[in-house]
Amino acid sequence: GELDDFIMQCYIWGQRRRFLTKEMAAQIAKHAMKLKRCDKKYEYLLRECHKMFSTKELLAALCSLYIRDGRIDKTAASFYAKGVEFELKLNNLYEYYMMATTEQKKKLLPEQVLLYFLYHDTLTSAQKVFLYKNIICYGDSKSEIYGKYIEKIEEYTVDCLLKRRIGPEYAFLYDHVLCPQIFTKEMAEAMADIMFQRKISCSDVRIKEVDISYTQLKEQRRIPFKKQQTYAPIYSPSATVTLVDEVGNLYRNTVAYKVEKLIDEKKYLEVCRLHVKNHAGLLLYLCGKKPENLKITEENEPLYRQIPDTEGFTEDYRHDVILKLLEYYQTNGTKEVVPASWFALNG
């Protein structure tokens, strides 16, 4: 079991006077491997012994101590890195190495880490994105390991898209992995749902929610902030953004906030127009004129024609669009069949 306090004190006394032998250090390492949690005295002794003897046993004992304690700080990270370098066979070493290396080293992760994760699917979503981003940024696209990963990365990216995941890291993957040519109808529908999501951040700690509304849409979206930021759909410059504080006060243009674009929607517009019909947000983006500036042309008529039968638009906007369409058909002598649904009374 554990070494008792007296023996630990003797070891510390011996270490400070340089009396410790390699055999004693091995004993300490052996006992440390049985600890349930990180013990400060053991940690101190192991680190000092490691400076003196730097054996694999001492390194393994230190790494496993930090892993059991869930440590991902700089100190732990440096030992995990050594552990990986020496290819220690320790449970969770690679996972913890990945977590602790969150400060993106501007280089490719070691090959044994990449190989390990090819065959061990143990990473959380955030760690996976970190790993894949590292490979895309720093990997050699001609190397064998890159070839093995790229299919995994593509599969994962498509899966994230279909689950409509959003955030800077996911946006990075979409941007670097997906090309519109491979899009299916399902992928295009998912992209239409997320490509207008913007990151909204506000440093004022009183702000708890953001309210997004459009004159053309029925629904107001009230979205909570998490750690002073959130993601919200901004389809057109006519969006009204209102910040809401903890007691429900509303702020329009009186409290500063930042809006960041994550996905360049222009890259996906064509494929979305091709596959996605009756999507209120996409139509608002494409036809985002205020009702008073609404002008139907040969080019935009197919888009405006979808609006009357699309869920989510206000009755007023719907009527404005129907009137403009009828006017357009009349002026151009178009023999368009107008759907009966346009004239059905709602409610």
C-alpha positions, -999 to 999 in steps of 0.1 A, spaced: 0 0 0 10 36 5 42 46 22 36 60 56 43 96 65 74 87 84 90 69 55 79 97 31 96 123 54 128 101 54 127 100 16 123 138 13 151 143 38 173 118 18 164 135 -15 174 169 -2 207 156 8 212 136 -24 211 103 -6 184 87 -27 194 58 -49 179 47 -81 164 17 -63 147 39 -37 133 61 -66 119 29 -82 102 20 -49 85 54 -47 74 51 -83 59 16 -76 39 29 -46 28 60 -65 12 38 -92 -12 25 -65 -24 59 -53 -60 68 -60 -53 106 -62 -24 129 -66 -6 134 -34 16 165 -31 45 147 -14 46 119 -39 44 144 -68 73 164 -53 94 133 -48 87 118 -82 96 151 -99 128 155 -80 137 118 -86 129 122 -123 153 151 -125 180 129 -110 174 96 -128 148 102 -155 137 66 -158 107 53 -176 92 41 -143 93 75 -127 78 92 -158 50 66 -159 43 71 -122 41 109 -127 19 107 -157 -5 83 -141 -7 104 -110 -16 135 -131 -41 115 -152 -59 101 -121 -61 137 -109 -75 149 -142 -47 175 -146 -44 193 -179 -22 222 -168 12 232 -183 32 210 -159 12 179 -165 13 186 -203 51 186 -204 51 152 -187 24 138 -210 45 149 -239 75 130 -226 53 100 -219 41 100 -255 76 105 -268 87 74 -248 55 55 -259 45 47 -224 16 22 -222 -7 41 -199 -45 43 -200 -57 76 -212 -23 90 -217 -30 101 -253 -64 116 -245 -49 137 -217 -19 147 -238 -45 159 -264 -65 178 -238 -35 194 -222 -21 205 -255 -50 228 -261 -26 256 -267 -23 247 -304 14 240 -310 20 253 -344 30 219 -356 16 184 -363 9 162 -333 35 133 -329 29 104 -353 23 79 -325 -6 101 -312 -21 103 -347 -17 65 -351 -33 59 -317 -64 79 -325 -68 62 -359 -77 31 -340 -90 43 -307 -122 63 -309 -121 78 -274 -121 116 -280 -148 140 -271 -163 162 -299 -140 192 -290 -109 170 -289 -118 154 -323 -122 188 -339 -88 199 -324 -71 167 -338 -87 171 -372 -78 208 -374 -42 200 -365 -40 174 -393 -56 198 -419 -33 227 -408 0 209 -404 -3 175 -420 13 167 -453 -15 158 -477 8 134 -496 16 114 -464 1 80 -457 -13 90 -424 -31 120 -439 -46 97 -465 -59 74 -437 -74 103 -418 -90 123 -446 -119 99 -450 -125 99 -412 -124 137 -412 -148 140 -441 -172 115 -426 -171 133 -392 -176 168 -409 -206 156 -428 -220 141 -396 -215 174 -377 -232 193 -405 -262 170 -405 -264 175 -367 -262 212 -374 -232 218 -351 -220 254 -351 -190 272 -336 -156 285 -350 -140 251 -349 -168 234 -368 -170 263 -393 -132 257 -399 -139 220 -408 -169 229 -430 -148 255 -448 -118 232 -453 -134 198 -459 -168 203 -476 -171 213 -512 -205 221 -526 -201 195 -554 -205 166 -528 -237 180 -513 -268 159 -511 -303 175 -505 -300 166 -468 -266 184 -465 -279 214 -483 -309 217 -460 -286 214 -430 -262 241 -444 -292 264 -451 -300 260 -414 -266 269 -400 -248 291 -425 -265 323 -413 -256 316 -377 -234 344 -364 -215 345 -332 -228 373 -310 -207 383 -280 -212 411 -254 -188 419 -226 -215 435 -205 -222 409 -177 -258 421 -172 -268 408 -207 -284 374 -205 -302 370 -239 -305 383 -274 -337 388 -293 -336 386 -331 -366 397 -351 -375 406 -387 -405 426 -400 -411 398 -425 -410 369 -401 -436 360 -375 -413 345 -349 -390 364 -326 -360 343 -315 -349 349 -280 -316 331 -274 -297 328 -241 -261 338 -237 -236 313 -224 -203 328 -211 -212 361 -227 -217 347 -262 -243 329 -283 -251 319 -319 -281 335 -336 -294 336 -372 -288 368 -391 -305 365 -425 -305 401 -436 -293 436 -426 -329 443 -417 -326 421 -386 -334 439 -353 -310 429 -326 -322 435 -290 -301 427 -260 -320 416 -228 -306 419 -193 -313 397 -162 -344 416 -152 -358 419 -188 -347 454 -197 -342 458 -235 -313 475 -252 -312 484 -288 -280 500 -299 -272 512 -264 -250 483 -253 -221 473 -275 -220 438 -289 -200 421 -316 -213 400 -345 -189 375 -362 -196 356 -393 -185 319 -391 -194 305 -424 -192 322 -458 -227 315 -470 -219 327 -506 -199 295 -511 -230 274 -505 -258 296 -520 -260 279 -554 -262 244 -539 -288 255 -514 -309 273 -540 -308 241 -560 -319 217 -533 -337 237 -506 -372 250 -511 -395 269 -488 -368 278 -462 -378 311 -447 -343 321 -436 -328 314 -470 -356 332 -489 -353 362 -466 -316 363 -473 -321 360 -511 -352 384 -512 -343 404 -481 -358 437 -495 -382 456 -472 -418 452 -484 -418 488 -498 -387 481 -520 -401 448 -532 -396 444 -569 -402 412 -588 -379 405 -618 -376 375 -641 -346 364 -621 -361 365 -586 -396 355 -594 -390 317 -587 -378 327 -552 -406 351 -544 -431 325 -557 -420 302 -528 -428 328 -501 -467 325 -500 -464 288 -492 -435 290 -468 -440 287 -431 -429 315 -409 -436 347 -429 -461 372 -415 -495 375 -432 -487 411 -442 -455 402 -459 -471 372 -476 -499 395 -489 -474 421 -502 -455 394 -520 -487 379 -536 -499 413 -548 -465 421 -563 -464 386 -580 -499 391 -595 -489 426 -607 -458 412 -623 -477 384 -641 -503 409 -654 -477 434 -666 -457 407 -684 -488 389 -698 -475 357 -681 -500 329 -682 -489 317 -647 -512 293 -629 -516 309 -594 -521 283 -567 -554 284 -549 -535 282 -515 -525 319 -521 -561 330 -516 -571 306 -488 -580 325 -457 -557 317 -429 -571 310 -394 
